[in-house]
Amino acid sequence: QVHVVESGGGLVQSGGSLRLSCIATSIFSIYTMGWYRQAPGKQREMVAIITSGDSTNYADSVKGRFTISRDNPKNSVYLQMNSLKPEDTAVYYCKATSPVSESWGQGTQVTVSS
């Protein structure tokens, strides 16, 4: 089915930037891809999503700071994160939607220090 791998997480100071990358491999077409995050003790939440036609949607908390983009021929999606805040600290997960399933990566840790 679909295999999803994320990378690019790390430790950064408040106000800094990180760029997350995700590659999905599949025998099916990939429709919507997106980034979600889960902080300790919190439920997983949507951060940003993008369709195969490049329509995007962002959580209010990241609008103006994060940008999602994708490379359809390579089934890759990216999340440019600027002006990071300690509240952004979480494990970030990539999700890829195909005609038959939703697939998740294992996550990449983002830690923002004060």
DADA-V933572 format. One record per residue. N is the residue number from 1. RES is the residue in one small letter. SS is DSSP state (h for helix, s for strand, l for the rest). D_CENTER is the distance of its C-alpha to the mean C-alpha in Angstrom with 1 decimal. Layout:
n | res | ss | d_center
N | RES | SS | D_CENTER
N | RES | SS | D_CENTER
//
This chain:
n | res | ss | d_center
1 | q | l | 19.9
2 | v | l | 16.2
3 | h | s | 14.9
4 | v | s | 11.3
5 | v | s | 10.8
6 | e | s | 8.1
7 | s | s | 9.8
8 | g | l | 10.3
9 | g | l | 10.4
10 | g | s | 13.8
11 | l | s | 16.4
12 | v | s | 16.9
13 | q | s | 19.5
14 | s | l | 19.1
15 | g | l | 18.9
16 | g | l | 17.2
17 | s | l | 14.2
18 | l | s | 11.5
19 | r | s | 9.5
20 | l | s | 6.7
21 | s | s | 7.5
22 | c | s | 7.4
23 | i | s | 10.8
24 | a | s | 12.1
25 | t | s | 15.9
26 | s | l | 18.0
27 | i | l | 21.5
28 | f | l | 20.4
29 | s | l | 18.8
30 | i | s | 15.1
31 | y | s | 14.8
32 | t | s | 11.8
33 | m | s | 8.3
34 | g | s | 5.3
35 | w | s | 2.6
36 | y | s | 5.6
37 | r | s | 7.6
38 | q | s | 11.2
39 | a | l | 13.9
40 | p | l | 17.3
41 | g | l | 19.5
42 | k | l | 17.0
43 | q | l | 15.6
44 | r | l | 12.0
45 | e | s | 10.8
46 | m | s | 8.7
47 | v | s | 6.9
48 | a | s | 6.6
49 | i | s | 7.8
50 | i | s | 9.9
51 | t | l | 13.1
52 | s | l | 15.1
53 | g | l | 17.2
54 | d | l | 14.7
55 | s | l | 15.0
56 | t | s | 12.3
57 | n | s | 12.0
58 | y | s | 10.8
59 | a | l | 11.8
60 | d | h | 15.0
61 | s | h | 14.3
62 | v | h | 11.9
63 | k | l | 13.8
64 | g | l | 15.5
65 | r | l | 13.5
66 | f | s | 9.9
67 | t | s | 9.8
68 | i | s | 7.6
69 | s | s | 9.8
70 | r | s | 10.7
71 | d | s | 13.7
72 | n | h | 15.3
73 | p | h | 18.1
74 | k | h | 15.9
75 | n | l | 13.3
76 | s | s | 10.6
77 | v | s | 7.5
78 | y | s | 6.7
79 | l | s | 5.6
80 | q | s | 9.1
81 | m | s | 9.9
82 | n | l | 13.6
83 | s | l | 16.2
84 | l | l | 14.5
85 | k | l | 16.3
86 | p | h | 17.3
87 | e | h | 15.9
88 | d | h | 12.3
89 | t | l | 13.2
90 | a | s | 11.3
91 | v | s | 9.8
92 | y | s | 6.0
93 | y | s | 5.7
94 | c | s | 4.7
95 | k | s | 7.5
96 | a | s | 10.1
97 | t | s | 13.2
98 | s | s | 16.6
99 | p | l | 20.1
100 | v | l | 20.8
101 | s | l | 17.8
102 | e | s | 14.3
103 | s | s | 12.8
104 | w | s | 10.4
105 | g | l | 9.8
106 | q | l | 11.6
107 | g | l | 9.0
108 | t | s | 9.3
109 | q | s | 11.3
110 | v | s | 11.1
111 | t | s | 14.6
112 | v | s | 16.1
113 | s | s | 19.9
114 | s | l | 22.4
//
